[in-house]
Amino acid sequence: MKKILSIVAALFICTAMQAQVNEVYAEYTPYKLHLNGGGSTVSSDNVTSFALGYNRFFDIACEGKLKAVAGGKLTYGSKNDYKQFNVRIPVSIMYSAAVNEDFAIEPYAGLNATVGIVADDGDSWYDEDYLDASRVNAGWHVGVDFAYKQYVLGFAYQSDFTKIFDRGGVDGKWSDFEIKVGYRF
């Protein structure tokens, strides 16, 4: 019993001693809408989007290589008459592979929730008389960050599990490719 308590105490102390890291970033995030219906799939042109975000990193293991990452970002996009504004809340597991003292390669994967604030092309997509689009969607993401000292360059892909709308035999899901520039402190 003493051995088990000693192990639990050591894990607690080790976890408590790990410093959490914060990250702020800007992203270029071109979205695509994938429409499914009538046995075929069509993808839209990119919706030009930009995001500002924040992440917090928590060490899962004492070595600090495996991390949990939680955050949030605000995204605004537009194309022709269409505009969108949403909040995304990602949660990831990241592995930090140090190449040397200053540089690390950090692959990650996780889940996210997206809350739509505005989706409008002259009419609100959230209006039940128009598309009756879902304001809350769930998805997954996978990516890699390249961290040099406190600076980060990252690339990721995100896709929704849930449909943004399902109307008249046609449904739609969002996906995007993300290019991130960030700073950690």
Salt bridges, closest charged atoms under 4 A:
GLU23 OE1 - LYS180 NZ 3.13
GLU23 OE2 - ARG184 NE 2.94
GLU27 OE1 - LYS73 NZ 2.62
ASP59 OD1 - LYS67 NZ 2.82
GLU106 OE1 - ARG184 NH1 2.84
ASP145 OD2 - LYS180 NZ 2.91
ASP145 OD2 - ARG184 NH2 3.24
ASP166 OD2 - LYS163 NZ 3.54
ASP171 OD2 - LYS163 NZ 3.76
ASP176 OD2 - ARG88 NH1 3.11
GLU178 OE2 - LYS73 NZ 3.01
GLU178 OE2 - ARG88 NH1 3.13
